[in-house]
Amino acid sequence: MWEKLRAHHAKVADRRFETLVDEARAADFVAQTGDMRFDYAKTNIDAEGRALLIDLLAQTDVAAKRDAMFSGASINETEGRAVLHTALRNLDGGPVMVNGQNVMPEVLDTLARMERFANDVREGRFTGQGGKITDVVNIGIGGSDLGPAMAVQAMAPYHDGPRCHFVSNVDPADIAGVLRSCDPATTLVIVASKTFTTIETMTNARTAQAWMGQTVSDTGAQFAALSTAADKTADFGIDPSRVFGFEDWVGGRYSMWGPIGLSLMMAIGPDAFRAFLRGGQMMDRHFQAADWQDNLPAMLALVGIWHNQICGYATRAVLPYDNLLNRLPAYLQQLEMESNGKGVSMDGADLPVNSGPVVWGEPGTNGQHAFYQLIHQGTRVIPCEFLVAARGHEDDLHHQHQLLVANCLAQSEALMRGRTLDEARAKIADKFDGDELERQARHRVFSGNRPSTTLAYPQLTPEVLGQIIALYEHRVFVEGVILGINSYDQWGVELGKELATALQPIVEGKQDVAGKDGATAALVGFLQSHGVS
């Protein structure tokens, strides 16, 4: 199914797509829902290429598989599970059936329980043993950390609850640094682990428990759990009223719409959290209803397929010109790379094309003074995905926000246009001549013809954040279906965890290194000689 696209790419690969960008293209090569606009005019995709890309959706039956996902079918085939994070934001969309049972009553009941608890904490009715809760520490890892940590930072203008902190790394420096800034008597610790066995999370949880026990007599009274393991949370001393579970049809990296989002709800309040959910639901409905050419998730995915699988660009840079989205690139690294970083298709056969790209990035304008040099003049093409709001939250500094927007638009224009050798010579002709002019000019040439997209929106509100996250979730789904892979398992994380468990007693000096490769054994010896055991 790839041959026609590859042939079309070969035909247009050397074209300067800057020559395509007129007013008609600017109006046509966009997809929009409400006040959110996805612009992909500054790419080498033309009408013929877009038609071929959209044909991929029909060839891979994306519409039917989308409907199967929303209906509760077990599309996670390697684990035999439904994929229904969308149900967590289905505030008024009717029943969702899994194995003949409507899951929505339980989803909405859990949401209501979260809201009651969050309000009790925020309004001082839940006091723990030391007065009103001033700090919330969320202990998790992966999806139990990256999502809520990103969202809490993104929603900083809406914070009116306790301070929220996040601990994920088993490196003791992480938790020590967070706890140093908190008072045990006024801190609520949330332990986020579905099984309550995740080794990094539970190690940090026990550290927090010991820290709290230095001041508080009943440590369990100031813990909450986001887990389905009721027996283990009870053994930890956490009252069932502060345990919020979620089903196995919610994957970790898709889970902040439910209990994993409790820290976000604590920070911004239940009403704003519901607005976040409603934004996600709005994108769900758009994804289900919009024609493909006008469908933001579909077109975002197809641009990604064009750049990675057709053009061969191995990475994509996510560049939010919105400092509130500082952690969005890290969040999307997990969402996309853990979901679509696979080597085999659903039937176990080797993939005939590359799987997902390397996803990375930082907010603008910081990146302009760091890695944009490589993006503009390096030898490899790196497609860029810009995000920008029309307004910030600092009304008295709107002129500064205008400078931010100008920088964002200038970068995408510069990537497209570049600078020719003649333009570079003219720019410095008053400073150099002869061979030195030629040498200096060559350093100032920008090849241009480097693709970018822009996602624009009025302001980063809870509703807009919900739309953005759901947009990228559905992008992952569409790309995964086209590639024929399961985006909802993550077997690639298992082997390292197994080996770490086996290595721990060796590192501690309780077992010898017999059976380990020479390099690992040598490193263990070096670290032991310097005090690790």
C-alpha positions in Angstrom: 0.0 0.0 0.0 3.0 2.2 0.3 4.2 2.1 -3.4 2.1 4.9 -4.8 3.1 7.2 -1.9 6.8 6.4 -2.4 6.5 7.0 -6.1 4.8 10.4 -5.5 7.5 11.4 -3.0 10.2 10.5 -5.5 8.5 12.8 -8.0 8.2 15.8 -5.7 11.2 15.3 -3.3 13.4 18.0 -4.8 10.6 20.6 -5.2 10.7 23.8 -3.3 7.4 23.6 -1.5 7.7 27.3 -0.7 6.4 27.9 -4.2 3.2 26.1 -3.3 2.2 28.3 -0.4 -0.3 30.8 -1.7 -3.6 32.0 -0.2 -5.5 29.1 -1.6 -3.2 26.5 -0.1 -3.1 28.4 3.2 -6.9 28.0 3.3 -7.0 24.4 2.1 -4.1 22.7 3.9 -5.6 23.2 7.4 -8.0 21.3 9.6 -10.0 23.0 12.2 -12.5 22.3 15.0 -14.0 25.2 16.8 -11.2 27.6 17.5 -8.3 25.1 17.2 -6.5 25.2 13.9 -3.9 22.7 12.5 -1.9 24.1 9.7 0.2 21.8 7.5 0.7 24.1 4.5 4.4 24.4 5.1 5.1 20.8 4.1 5.7 19.1 0.8 2.3 17.4 0.8 0.2 18.5 -2.1 -3.3 17.6 -3.1 -2.3 14.4 -4.8 -0.1 13.3 -1.9 -2.9 14.1 0.5 -5.4 12.0 -1.4 -2.9 9.1 -1.4 -2.4 9.5 2.4 -6.2 9.7 3.0 -6.5 6.5 0.9 -4.3 4.8 3.6 -7.1 5.3 6.1 -9.5 3.3 3.9 -6.9 0.6 3.1 -6.2 0.0 6.8 -9.9 0.4 7.9 -9.2 3.2 10.3 -12.9 4.2 10.6 -14.1 0.7 11.6 -11.2 0.3 14.1 -11.9 3.7 15.5 -15.5 2.8 16.0 -14.4 -0.5 17.6 -12.3 1.3 20.1 -15.1 3.7 21.2 -17.5 0.8 21.4 -15.4 -1.2 23.9 -14.1 -3.9 21.6 -10.8 -5.6 22.7 -8.5 -3.8 20.3 -5.5 -4.4 22.5 -5.2 -7.9 21.1 -1.9 -9.0 22.7 -3.4 -8.5 26.2 -7.1 -9.1 25.3 -8.3 -5.7 26.6 -10.5 -2.9 25.5 -9.0 0.6 25.1 -11.4 3.0 26.7 -9.6 5.9 28.2 -12.2 7.8 26.2 -14.8 6.6 28.6 -13.2 8.5 31.4 -14.1 11.8 29.7 -17.5 10.6 28.4 -19.4 13.0 30.6 -22.7 12.9 28.8 -22.2 10.5 25.9 -24.3 7.6 26.9 -23.5 4.0 27.8 -20.1 2.4 27.0 -20.2 -1.4 26.9 -17.4 -3.8 27.8 -18.2 -7.5 27.8 -21.9 -6.7 27.8 -21.7 -4.3 30.8 -22.1 -0.5 30.8 -19.0 0.8 32.5 -20.2 4.4 32.7 -21.9 4.2 36.1 -18.7 3.1 37.8 -16.6 5.7 35.8 -18.9 8.5 36.9 -19.1 7.2 40.5 -15.3 7.3 40.7 -15.2 10.8 39.3 -17.8 11.9 41.9 -15.7 10.3 44.7 -12.6 12.0 43.5 -14.5 15.3 43.4 -15.7 14.9 47.0 -12.2 14.1 48.3 -10.6 16.9 46.3 -13.1 19.4 47.7 -12.5 18.1 51.2 -8.8 18.6 50.9 -9.0 22.0 49.1 -11.6 23.4 51.6 -9.9 22.1 54.7 -12.4 19.4 55.8 -9.8 16.8 55.3 -7.0 17.9 57.6 -4.9 14.8 58.1 -3.2 15.2 61.5 -1.7 18.6 61.2 -4.2 21.1 59.9 -5.2 22.0 56.4 -3.3 20.2 53.6 -0.8 22.6 52.0 1.1 20.2 49.8 0.2 17.1 47.7 3.0 14.7 46.6 2.2 12.4 43.7 4.4 9.4 43.6 4.3 7.5 40.4 6.3 6.7 37.2 5.7 6.7 33.5 2.0 7.4 32.8 1.3 7.8 36.5 3.7 10.8 36.6 4.3 12.3 33.2 0.6 13.1 32.4 -0.4 14.7 35.7 3.0 16.5 36.1 2.7 18.0 32.6 -1.0 19.0 33.1 -0.5 20.5 36.6 2.3 22.7 35.2 0.2 23.6 32.1 -2.7 24.7 34.3 -0.6 26.9 36.6 -2.8 30.0 36.0 -5.8 28.0 37.4 -4.2 26.8 40.6 -6.1 27.6 43.7 -5.5 24.5 45.7 -2.6 22.9 47.5 0.9 22.9 46.0 1.5 19.8 43.9 4.8 18.0 43.7 5.8 14.9 41.7 8.2 12.1 42.4 9.0 9.4 39.9 12.7 8.5 39.8 14.0 5.9 42.1 17.1 8.0 42.4 16.8 9.1 46.1 17.7 12.7 45.1 14.3 13.0 43.5 12.2 12.3 46.6 14.6 13.9 49.0 14.4 17.1 47.1 10.6 17.2 47.1 10.1 16.1 50.7 12.6 18.7 51.9 10.2 21.4 50.9 7.1 19.9 52.6 5.8 19.6 56.2 4.8 16.0 57.0 1.9 17.2 59.1 0.3 19.1 56.3 1.2 16.9 53.3 -1.0 14.4 51.5 0.9 11.7 49.6 -0.8 10.1 46.6 0.7 6.7 45.5 -0.2 6.0 41.9 0.3 2.4 40.9 -2.5 0.3 39.5 -1.0 -2.9 40.9 0.7 -1.3 43.9 3.8 -3.3 43.1 5.7 -1.0 40.7 9.2 -1.2 42.2 10.2 2.5 41.8 6.9 3.8 43.0 6.6 1.5 46.0 10.3 2.2 47.0 9.5 5.9 47.0 6.2 5.4 48.8 7.9 3.6 51.6 10.5 6.4 51.8 7.7 8.9 52.1 6.0 6.8 54.7 9.1 6.7 56.8 9.6 10.5 56.4 6.0 11.1 57.5 6.3 8.7 60.4 8.9 11.0 62.0 6.2 13.6 62.7 2.8 11.9 62.2 1.6 8.9 64.3 -0.8 7.4 61.7 1.0 7.7 58.4 -1.7 5.9 56.4 -4.2 8.7 57.4 -2.3 11.1 55.0 -1.9 8.8 52.1 -4.2 8.2 49.2 -3.9 5.5 46.5 -4.7 5.4 42.8 -4.8 1.6 42.5 -7.0 -1.4 42.0 -5.1 -3.5 44.5 -7.4 -3.0 47.5 -5.6 -5.6 49.6 -2.2 -4.0 49.2 -3.4 -0.5 49.8 -5.1 -1.7 53.0 -1.9 -3.3 54.1 -0.2 0.0 53.6 -2.7 1.6 55.9 -4.8 3.6 53.4 -8.5 3.8 54.1 -10.7 2.5 51.2 -12.4 5.9 51.0 -9.1 7.3 49.7 -8.4 4.5 47.2 -9.5 5.2 43.6 -9.2 2.4 41.1 -9.4 2.1 37.4 -9.9 -0.8 35.0 -7.4 -2.6 32.9 -8.9 -1.0 29.8 -7.1 2.3 30.8 -3.5 2.2 29.9 -1.0 4.1 32.0 0.0 6.7 29.5 -3.7 7.4 28.8 -4.8 7.5 32.4 -4.8 11.1 33.6 -8.4 11.5 32.6 -9.4 9.4 35.6 -7.9 8.8 39.1 -4.3 9.4 37.9 -5.5 13.0 37.4 -6.3 13.4 41.1 -3.4 15.7 41.7 -4.5 17.9 38.8 -8.0 18.0 40.3 -6.5 19.0 43.7 -4.6 21.9 42.0 -7.3 23.4 39.8 -10.6 22.1 41.4 -13.3 19.7 40.2 -15.0 22.3 37.9 -11.8 23.1 36.0 -11.0 19.3 35.8 -14.4 18.7 34.3 -13.6 21.4 31.7 -10.4 19.5 30.9 -12.4 16.3 30.5 -15.0 18.1 28.3 -12.2 19.3 26.1 -11.1 15.7 25.6 -14.7 14.7 24.9 -15.0 17.5 22.3 -11.9 16.1 20.4 -13.4 12.6 20.6 -16.6 13.7 19.0 -14.7 15.6 16.3 -12.5 12.6 15.6 -15.6 10.4 15.2 -17.6 12.8 13.1 -15.4 14.9 10.9 -14.5 14.0 7.3 -10.9 12.9 7.1 -9.6 16.0 5.3 -11.1 18.2 8.1 -10.2 15.7 10.9 -7.4 17.0 13.1 -6.2 13.7 14.6 -6.3 12.0 11.1 -4.4 14.8 9.4 -1.8 15.1 12.2 -1.2 11.4 11.9 -1.0 11.4 8.1 1.5 14.3 8.1 3.5 12.2 10.6 3.3 9.1 8.3 4.4 11.2 5.3 7.4 12.6 7.1 8.6 9.4 8.8 7.6 6.4 6.7 7.6 8.1 3.3 10.3 10.8 3.5 12.4 8.9 6.0 12.8 11.6 8.6 13.6 9.7 11.8 12.7 12.3 14.4 10.0 14.9 15.0 10.5 18.0 17.2 7.5 19.2 19.3 8.1 22.9 20.0 5.4 24.6 22.1 5.6 28.4 22.1 3.7 28.2 25.3 5.9 27.9 28.4 3.0 26.4 30.3 3.5 23.3 28.0 7.1 23.0 29.1 6.6 19.3 29.9 4.5 18.4 26.8 7.4 17.1 24.7 8.4 14.7 27.5 4.8 13.6 27.9 4.5 13.0 24.1 7.8 11.1 24.1 6.1 8.4 26.2 2.7 8.6 24.6 4.1 8.2 21.1 7.3 6.2 21.6 5.9 3.7 24.0 2.8 3.3 22.0 4.2 3.0 18.5 7.8 1.9 19.1 7.1 -1.6 17.9 8.9 -3.9 15.5 6.2 -6.4 14.7 2.6 -6.1 13.4 -0.5 -7.5 15.1 0.1 -10.9 13.5 3.7 -11.1 14.8 5.3 -10.4 11.4 8.2 -8.0 11.1 7.0 -4.5 10.1 7.7 -3.7 6.4 8.3 0.0 7.3 9.9 1.9 10.2 7.8 2.3 13.3 7.3 5.5 15.2 9.9 8.3 15.1 12.0 9.7 17.9 9.9 12.5 19.6 11.7 15.3 21.4 11.6 19.0 22.0 11.6 22.0 24.3 9.5 25.1 24.5 10.3 28.2 22.3 12.1 30.5 22.5 14.6 28.6 24.6 15.2 26.0 21.9 16.1 28.8 19.4 19.3 29.4 21.5 20.0 25.7 21.8 19.2 23.1 19.2 17.5 25.1 16.4 21.0 25.5 14.9 20.8 21.8 14.0 17.2 22.0 12.8 18.1 24.9 10.4 21.5 24.0 9.1 22.2 20.4 10.1 22.5 17.7 7.5 19.3 15.8 8.5 15.8 17.1 8.1 13.8 17.3 11.3 10.1 18.0 10.9 8.9 20.5 13.5 5.5 20.7 15.2 4.8 24.2 16.6 2.1 25.0 19.1 1.1 28.5 19.9 -1.7 30.4 21.7 -3.1 33.7 20.5 -3.2 35.0 24.1 -1.3 34.2 27.2 -2.5 34.6 30.8 -0.4 37.7 31.6 -2.6 40.5 30.2 -0.2 43.2 31.4 2.6 41.6 29.4 0.7 41.0 26.2 3.3 42.8 24.1 5.8 40.2 25.3 3.4 37.5 24.2 3.2 39.1 20.8 7.0 38.8 20.5 6.7 35.1 21.4 4.1 34.6 18.6 6.3 36.5 16.1 9.2 34.1 17.0 7.0 31.1 16.4 5.8 32.2 13.0 9.2 33.4 12.0 10.8 30.0 12.8 8.3 28.1 10.6 8.8 30.7 7.8 12.6 30.4 8.1 12.5 26.6 7.9 10.5 26.8 4.7 12.3 29.7 3.0 15.8 29.4 4.0 18.5 31.7 2.7 20.2 31.3 -0.7 24.0 31.8 -1.3 23.2 35.0 -3.3 21.2 36.4 -0.4 23.9 35.5 2.1 26.6 37.2 -0.1 24.4 40.4 -0.4 24.0 40.5 3.4 27.7 40.7 4.1 29.1 42.2 0.9 30.0 45.4 2.8 32.2 43.5 5.2 34.1 41.0 3.0 35.1 40.4 -0.6 36.7 37.8 -2.9 37.3 34.4 -1.5 36.6 35.5 2.0 33.2 36.7 1.0 32.5 33.3 -0.5 33.6 31.5 2.5 31.7 33.6 5.0 28.6 33.6 2.8 28.5 29.8 2.8 28.3 29.7 6.6 25.2 31.9 6.4 23.2 29.8 3.9 20.1 28.0 5.1 18.8 25.3 2.8 15.2 25.8 3.8 12.6 23.4 2.4 12.3 22.0 5.9 8.7 21.1 6.9 6.7 22.2 9.9 3.2 22.3 11.1 1.5 24.7 13.5 -1.3 24.0 16.0 -2.9 27.3 17.0 -5.5 28.0 19.6 -6.9 31.1 21.4 -5.5 30.4 25.0 -4.4 27.4 27.0 -7.4 26.8 29.2 -8.4 23.5 30.8 -10.7 22.7 27.9 -8.0 23.5 25.3 -5.5 21.3 27.2 -8.0 18.5 27.0 -8.4 18.9 23.3 -4.6 18.9 22.7 -4.0 15.8 24.7 -6.9 13.9 23.1 -5.7 15.1 19.7 -2.3 13.5 20.2 -3.8 10.3 21.7 -5.9 9.8 18.6 -2.9 10.7 16.3 -1.1 7.8 18.0 -4.1 5.5 17.3 -4.4 6.4 13.6 -0.6 6.0 13.0 -0.7 2.7 14.8 -3.6 1.4 12.8 -1.9 2.4 9.5 1.3 0.7 10.6 -0.7 -2.4 11.7 0.7 -2.5 15.2 -0.8 -2.6 18.7 -0.3 0.9 20.2 -1.6 -0.2 23.6 0.9 -2.8 24.9 4.5 -2.1 26.0 6.4 -5.3 26.2 9.6 -3.4 25.5 9.8 -2.1 29.1 9.7 -5.6 30.6 13.2 -7.0 29.9 15.1 -4.2 31.6 12.8 -4.5 34.6 13.4 -8.2 34.9 17.2 -7.8 34.6 17.2 -5.0 37.2 15.4 -7.3 39.7 18.0 -9.9 39.1 20.9 -7.5 39.4 19.9 -5.8 42.6 21.2 -8.5 45.0 24.5 -8.6 42.9 24.9 -4.8 43.2 24.2 -5.1 47.0 26.9 -7.7 47.3 24.6 -10.5 48.3 25.3 -12.5 45.2 28.3 -12.9 43.0 28.4 -11.8 39.3 28.5 -15.4 37.9 26.6 -15.6 34.7 26.8 -11.9 33.9 28.6 -10.7 30.9 32.1 -9.3 31.4 31.2 -5.7 30.8 28.3 -5.8 33.3 30.5 -7.7 35.9 33.3 -5.1 35.5 30.9 -2.2 36.0 29.5 -3.8 39.1 33.0 -4.3 40.5 33.9 -0.7 39.8 30.8 0.7 41.4 31.2 -1.6 44.4 34.7 -0.4 44.9 33.4 3.1 45.1 30.7 2.4 47.7 27.5 1.2 46.0 27.3 -2.0 48.1 
